[in-house]
Amino acid sequence: MKTILLLATLTLVSFTALSQPKDPFPLWPGDAPGALGKTDRDIPTLTPFWADPDKATGASVVICPGGGYGGLASHEGKDYALYLNHHGIAGFVLKYRLGSAGYRHPAMMNDVNRAIRYVRAKATDWKLDPKRIGVMGSSAGGHLASTAVTHYDAGKPDVEDPIERVSSRPDLGILCYAVISMGPNTHGGSKNNLLGKEPSEELVKLLSNELQVTKETPPCFLWHTWEDKGVKVENSLEFAAALQRAGVPFDLHVYQKGGHGIGLGTRELDPAKWHPWSRDLAYWLKAQGFTK
């Protein structure tokens, strides 16, 4: 009997290990919509970081690193995923297509929406909660995350692809020193990489996400620093004001010190050395039911 139970346990462990991917995987089985080629920069992927089973809460977050829509900052990807793991949350780092590779909107939006759909469609297989999937981003990645919380859809139930049948709406957003507006307070490089040199007024308005908030926008955590010279703090302030007008819950933190692009405040994975936003976010995530 003990042998049978041991074999059953080993089988279950093996199945769980196989059902949760460990390496980056492409978001589409073939070419991504609007692909310009077949090289690495044309293939959006997700890299999973799983929380320890003893700490796992079943919640997950898709992470969009910053980089001005021209690159991807690793400390705003992997480091954030390990931070989330520390709190029992699975992290999925998104490699989205970039303006430096010739892409423009809507390629980036398609990538983040597909990533959220993918995690939701696979949630049961991966032992995750399909109703606790967030999105997180920094700087231009914060713009992409703010796009995800304002430009989503319910899915298409009659299509062949099961991933496209589910909603791309995240259950919460985490916006770190985010570019949010494409208007006067934008970051010029991010705007050029996303929309091109001479975008129409309609496109600028569409991707100025402070103008796209509705009562259906999910709750958000926003933080910025007063010292930030790269992305104006007004981006976070105006988005928070839009959430307030729409009646959407949010946490807003503006710290005096920190500058732009600081991530956790250190490259060391030592909670004692992390910037205070990491503790404020942990408190908020618990209030949202994402942690125990």
Kinemage of the C-alpha trace (Angstrom):
@kinemage 1
@onewidth
@group {chain A} dominant
@subgroup {mainchain}
@vectorlist {calphas} color= white
{ca met a 1} P 0.000 0.000 0.000
{ca lys a 2} L 2.835 2.416 0.890
{ca thr a 3} L 4.486 1.677 -2.453
{ca ile a 4} L 1.253 2.425 -4.307
{ca leu a 5} L 0.782 5.690 -2.429
{ca leu a 6} L 4.389 6.691 -3.122
{ca leu a 7} L 3.976 5.982 -6.830
{ca ala a 8} L 0.747 7.960 -6.908
{ca thr a 9} L 2.446 10.905 -5.204
{ca leu a 10} L 5.396 10.803 -7.586
{ca thr a 11} L 3.013 10.663 -10.543
{ca leu a 12} L 1.118 13.701 -9.265
{ca val a 13} L 4.345 15.637 -8.705
{ca ser a 14} L 5.597 14.722 -12.171
{ca phe a 15} L 2.305 15.775 -13.751
{ca thr a 16} L 2.356 19.101 -11.913
{ca ala a 17} L 5.942 19.732 -12.958
{ca leu a 18} L 5.095 18.966 -16.574
{ca ser a 19} L 1.937 21.077 -16.559
{ca gln a 20} L 3.799 24.184 -15.385
{ca pro a 21} L 6.285 25.341 -18.054
{ca lys a 22} L 9.722 26.347 -16.822
{ca asp a 23} L 11.166 27.974 -19.935
{ca pro a 24} L 10.051 30.911 -22.102
{ca phe a 25} L 7.268 29.973 -24.488
{ca pro a 26} L 5.784 31.829 -27.492
{ca leu a 27} L 2.373 33.419 -27.156
{ca trp a 28} L 1.184 32.174 -30.536
{ca pro a 29} L 1.812 28.739 -32.100
{ca gly a 30} L 2.734 30.371 -35.412
{ca asp a 31} L 3.586 33.923 -36.392
{ca ala a 32} L 2.249 36.603 -34.074
{ca pro a 33} L -0.328 38.938 -35.666
{ca gly a 34} L 1.511 41.553 -37.692
{ca ala a 35} L 4.875 39.776 -37.445
{ca leu a 36} L 7.595 41.434 -39.534
{ca gly a 37} L 9.885 38.395 -39.541
{ca lys a 38} L 10.743 35.160 -37.782
{ca thr a 39} L 13.677 36.165 -35.607
{ca asp a 40} L 13.741 36.332 -31.837
{ca arg a 41} L 12.605 39.960 -31.790
{ca asp a 42} L 9.506 39.007 -33.797
{ca ile a 43} L 8.361 36.334 -31.337
{ca pro a 44} L 6.659 37.575 -28.145
{ca thr a 45} L 7.121 35.168 -25.237
{ca leu a 46} L 6.290 34.633 -21.577
{ca thr a 47} L 8.850 33.433 -19.053
{ca pro a 48} L 7.239 31.844 -15.972
{ca phe a 49} L 8.514 32.206 -12.425
{ca trp a 50} L 6.586 29.936 -10.062
{ca ala a 51} L 6.117 30.609 -6.372
{ca asp a 52} L 7.211 27.908 -3.944
{ca pro a 53} L 4.291 25.462 -3.602
{ca asp a 54} L 4.308 25.969 0.164
{ca lys a 55} L 3.744 29.722 -0.302
{ca ala a 56} L 1.741 29.807 -3.544
{ca thr a 57} L -1.540 31.688 -3.306
{ca gly a 58} L -2.810 30.851 -6.798
{ca ala a 59} L -2.537 34.485 -7.899
{ca ser a 60} L -0.383 35.530 -10.849
{ca val a 61} L 0.890 38.695 -12.527
{ca val a 62} L 2.035 39.356 -16.103
{ca ile a 63} L 5.073 41.666 -15.963
{ca cys a 64} L 5.957 44.215 -18.666
{ca pro a 65} L 9.560 45.465 -18.311
{ca gly a 66} L 10.325 49.050 -19.246
{ca gly a 67} L 12.788 50.347 -21.802
{ca gly a 68} L 11.109 53.128 -23.785
{ca tyr a 69} L 9.445 50.624 -26.142
{ca gly a 70} L 12.953 50.234 -27.540
{ca gly a 71} L 14.402 47.658 -25.132
{ca leu a 72} L 13.511 45.537 -22.110
{ca ala a 73} L 15.053 46.170 -18.687
{ca ser a 74} L 15.772 42.864 -16.954
{ca his a 75} L 15.652 44.343 -13.445
{ca glu a 76} L 12.033 45.329 -14.139
{ca gly a 77} L 11.226 41.821 -15.266
{ca lys a 78} L 12.963 38.942 -13.512
{ca asp a 79} L 13.549 40.911 -10.291
{ca tyr a 80} L 9.870 41.787 -10.051
{ca ala a 81} L 8.935 38.154 -10.680
{ca leu a 82} L 11.161 37.030 -7.808
{ca tyr a 83} L 9.646 39.738 -5.603
{ca leu a 84} L 6.171 38.381 -6.411
{ca asn a 85} L 7.359 34.817 -5.748
{ca his a 86} L 8.501 35.990 -2.315
{ca his a 87} L 4.844 36.792 -1.631
{ca gly a 88} L 3.492 33.555 -3.104
{ca ile a 89} L 2.480 34.998 -6.486
{ca ala a 90} L 3.465 33.494 -9.837
{ca gly a 91} L 5.159 35.960 -12.187
{ca phe a 92} L 5.177 35.839 -15.989
{ca val a 93} L 7.706 38.141 -17.650
{ca leu a 94} L 6.505 39.317 -21.046
{ca lys a 95} L 8.897 39.815 -23.944
{ca tyr a 96} L 6.805 42.064 -26.146
{ca arg a 97} L 7.603 43.454 -29.557
{ca leu a 98} L 9.402 46.794 -29.727
{ca gly a 99} L 9.599 49.943 -31.770
{ca ser a 100} L 13.328 49.368 -32.206
{ca ala a 101} L 12.420 46.252 -34.228
{ca gly a 102} L 10.018 48.198 -36.430
{ca tyr a 103} L 6.800 47.526 -34.509
{ca arg a 104} L 4.148 50.070 -33.670
{ca his a 105} L 0.774 49.985 -31.940
{ca pro a 106} L -1.207 47.678 -31.827
{ca ala a 107} L 1.533 44.995 -31.776
{ca met a 108} L 2.509 45.702 -28.154
{ca met a 109} L -1.113 45.814 -26.988
{ca asn a 110} L -1.826 42.558 -28.802
{ca asp a 111} L 1.107 40.960 -26.991
{ca val a 112} L 0.066 41.959 -23.472
{ca asn a 113} L -3.585 41.110 -24.068
{ca arg a 114} L -2.598 37.709 -25.441
{ca ala a 115} L -0.343 37.130 -22.421
{ca ile a 116} L -3.187 37.747 -19.978
{ca arg a 117} L -5.514 35.539 -22.022
{ca tyr a 118} L -2.876 32.808 -22.128
{ca val a 119} L -2.432 32.697 -18.351
{ca arg a 120} L -6.194 32.756 -17.826
{ca ala a 121} L -6.811 29.990 -20.377
{ca lys a 122} L -4.149 27.798 -18.754
{ca ala a 123} L -4.950 28.728 -15.162
{ca thr a 124} L -6.648 25.472 -14.211
{ca asp a 125} L -3.829 23.393 -15.717
{ca trp a 126} L -1.247 25.525 -13.925
{ca lys a 127} L -3.115 25.540 -10.596
{ca leu a 128} L -3.764 29.273 -10.771
{ca asp a 129} L -6.906 31.287 -10.129
{ca pro a 130} L -8.331 32.704 -13.400
{ca lys a 131} L -9.967 35.495 -11.372
{ca arg a 132} L -6.698 36.673 -9.793
{ca ile a 133} L -4.483 37.648 -12.720
{ca gly a 134} L -2.796 41.046 -12.593
{ca val a 135} L -0.570 43.065 -14.884
{ca met a 136} L 2.497 45.051 -13.822
{ca gly a 137} L 4.825 47.383 -15.672
{ca ser a 138} L 7.494 50.055 -15.263
{ca ser a 139} L 8.092 53.169 -17.349
{ca ala a 140} L 7.097 52.283 -20.938
{ca gly a 141} L 6.172 48.852 -19.607
{ca gly a 142} L 3.901 50.754 -17.254
{ca his a 143} L 2.278 52.337 -20.274
{ca leu a 144} L 1.707 48.876 -21.685
{ca ala a 145} L 0.233 47.744 -18.353
{ca ser a 146} L -2.014 50.820 -18.288
{ca thr a 147} L -3.059 49.903 -21.827
{ca ala a 148} L -3.974 46.431 -20.613
{ca val a 149} L -6.239 47.801 -17.862
{ca thr a 150} L -8.012 50.187 -20.251
{ca his a 151} L -7.987 48.360 -23.624
{ca tyr a 152} L -9.238 44.807 -23.112
{ca asp a 153} L -12.067 42.633 -24.355
{ca ala a 154} L -14.147 39.682 -23.203
{ca gly a 155} L -12.755 37.268 -25.794
{ca lys a 156} L -14.410 35.599 -28.775
{ca pro a 157} L -16.272 32.455 -27.653
{ca asp a 158} L -16.814 31.136 -31.199
{ca val a 159} L -13.167 31.124 -32.411
{ca glu a 160} L -11.105 27.967 -32.823
{ca asp a 161} L -8.193 29.103 -30.649
{ca pro a 162} L -9.184 28.390 -27.014
{ca ile a 163} L -6.877 31.134 -25.737
{ca glu a 164} L -8.707 33.781 -27.755
{ca arg a 165} L -12.025 32.725 -26.208
{ca val a 166} L -11.227 34.132 -22.767
{ca ser a 167} L -11.093 37.677 -21.436
{ca ser a 168} L -7.945 39.786 -21.559
{ca arg a 169} L -9.113 41.993 -18.669
{ca pro a 170} L -6.597 41.920 -15.809
{ca asp a 171} L -7.988 41.778 -12.281
{ca leu a 172} L -5.633 44.523 -11.108
{ca gly a 173} L -2.854 46.762 -12.386
{ca ile a 174} L 0.502 47.733 -10.863
{ca leu a 175} L 1.980 50.826 -12.506
{ca cys a 176} L 5.561 51.711 -11.550
{ca tyr a 177} L 6.772 55.214 -12.585
{ca ala a 178} L 4.647 54.612 -15.651
{ca val a 179} L 4.395 56.492 -18.896
{ca ile a 180} L 0.621 56.793 -19.199
{ca ser a 181} L -0.117 59.793 -21.404
{ca met a 182} L 0.837 60.320 -25.036
{ca gly a 183} L 0.044 64.038 -24.585
{ca pro a 184} L 2.217 66.892 -23.266
{ca asn a 185} L 3.415 64.885 -20.239
{ca thr a 186} L 4.549 61.869 -22.234
{ca his a 187} L 8.047 60.433 -22.605
{ca gly a 188} L 9.092 61.354 -26.126
{ca gly a 189} L 11.121 58.252 -26.917
{ca ser a 190} L 8.379 55.910 -25.771
{ca lys a 191} L 5.796 57.796 -27.823
{ca asn a 192} L 7.928 57.708 -30.972
{ca asn a 193} L 8.643 53.995 -30.609
{ca leu a 194} L 4.993 53.170 -29.963
{ca leu a 195} L 3.171 55.504 -32.367
{ca gly a 196} L 5.785 56.715 -34.830
{ca lys a 197} L 6.975 60.258 -35.523
{ca glu a 198} L 3.693 61.817 -36.660
{ca pro a 199} L 0.746 59.957 -35.098
{ca ser a 200} L -2.778 61.213 -35.630
{ca glu a 201} L -4.577 63.125 -32.902
{ca glu a 202} L -7.030 60.231 -32.622
{ca leu a 203} L -4.224 57.734 -31.994
{ca val a 204} L -2.586 59.984 -29.413
{ca lys a 205} L -5.893 60.258 -27.572
{ca leu a 206} L -6.559 56.516 -27.816
{ca leu a 207} L -3.217 55.646 -26.186
{ca ser a 208} L -3.354 58.434 -23.594
{ca asn a 209} L -4.695 55.958 -21.104
{ca glu a 210} L -5.713 58.530 -18.505
{ca leu a 211} L -8.464 59.389 -21.022
{ca gln a 212} L -9.578 55.763 -21.380
{ca val a 213} L -10.465 54.927 -17.758
{ca thr a 214} L -14.026 53.715 -17.121
{ca lys a 215} L -15.869 52.281 -14.152
{ca glu a 216} L -14.875 48.825 -15.477
{ca thr a 217} L -11.146 49.539 -15.184
{ca pro a 218} L -9.686 47.199 -12.525
{ca pro a 219} L -8.178 48.469 -9.245
{ca cys a 220} L -4.656 49.848 -9.591
{ca phe a 221} L -1.552 50.471 -7.500
{ca leu a 222} L 0.530 53.397 -8.743
{ca trp a 223} L 3.851 54.727 -7.537
{ca his a 224} L 6.240 57.370 -8.752
{ca thr a 225} L 9.025 59.535 -7.350
{ca trp a 226} L 9.157 63.313 -7.123
{ca glu a 227} L 12.774 63.158 -8.301
{ca asp a 228} L 11.860 61.345 -11.539
{ca lys a 229} L 13.361 63.293 -14.447
{ca gly a 230} L 12.663 60.610 -17.047
{ca val a 231} L 8.873 60.314 -16.774
{ca lys a 232} L 6.857 63.135 -15.257
{ca val a 233} L 4.983 62.315 -12.058
{ca glu a 234} L 1.904 63.906 -13.640
{ca asn a 235} L 1.416 60.636 -15.529
{ca ser a 236} L 0.583 58.813 -12.299
{ca leu a 237} L -1.292 61.764 -10.773
{ca glu a 238} L -3.587 62.177 -13.777
{ca phe a 239} L -4.294 58.458 -14.046
{ca ala a 240} L -5.163 58.337 -10.343
{ca ala a 241} L -7.479 61.321 -10.803
{ca ala a 242} L -9.192 59.509 -13.681
{ca leu a 243} L -9.644 56.402 -11.512
{ca gln a 244} L -11.138 58.571 -8.771
{ca arg a 245} L -13.625 60.151 -11.166
{ca ala a 246} L -14.659 56.711 -12.411
{ca gly a 247} L -15.065 55.290 -8.907
{ca val a 248} L -12.256 52.745 -9.336
{ca pro a 249} L -10.265 51.837 -6.170
{ca phe a 250} L -6.557 52.647 -6.229
{ca asp a 251} L -3.457 53.170 -4.121
{ca leu a 252} L -1.204 56.068 -5.125
{ca his a 253} L 2.266 56.627 -3.651
{ca val a 254} L 4.629 59.465 -4.566
{ca tyr a 255} L 8.027 59.143 -2.887
{ca gln a 256} L 10.420 62.061 -2.775
{ca lys a 257} L 13.536 59.985 -3.384
{ca gly a 258} L 14.324 57.409 -6.008
{ca gly a 259} L 14.608 58.886 -9.478
{ca his a 260} L 13.562 56.929 -12.565
{ca gly a 261} L 14.088 53.285 -13.438
{ca ile a 262} L 15.014 52.175 -9.929
{ca gly a 263} L 13.062 48.916 -9.898
{ca leu a 264} L 13.238 47.438 -6.419
{ca gly a 265} L 15.843 50.041 -5.449
{ca thr a 266} L 18.632 47.454 -5.453
{ca arg a 267} L 19.705 44.541 -7.619
{ca glu a 268} L 20.029 42.436 -4.466
{ca leu a 269} L 17.136 40.109 -3.683
{ca asp a 270} L 17.126 41.203 -0.065
{ca pro a 271} L 13.717 42.435 1.152
{ca ala a 272} L 15.407 44.574 3.802
{ca lys a 273} L 17.069 46.624 1.038
{ca trp a 274} L 14.068 47.018 -1.255
{ca his a 275} L 12.505 50.429 -1.780
{ca pro a 276} L 9.494 51.137 0.489
{ca trp a 277} L 7.096 50.778 -2.454
{ca ser a 278} L 7.683 47.027 -2.262
{ca arg a 279} L 6.197 46.923 1.236
{ca asp a 280} L 3.316 49.212 0.349
{ca leu a 281} L 2.499 47.009 -2.641
{ca ala a 282} L 2.605 43.872 -0.478
{ca tyr a 283} L 0.059 45.457 1.865
{ca trp a 284} L -2.196 46.378 -1.082
{ca leu a 285} L -1.911 42.955 -2.741
{ca lys a 286} L -3.078 41.348 0.492
{ca ala a 287} L -6.077 43.677 0.542
{ca gln a 288} L -6.903 42.545 -3.015
{ca gly a 289} L -6.769 38.871 -2.002
{ca phe a 290} L -3.618 38.136 -4.010
{ca thr a 291} L -1.601 37.078 -0.950
{ca lys a 292} L -2.357 35.253 2.264
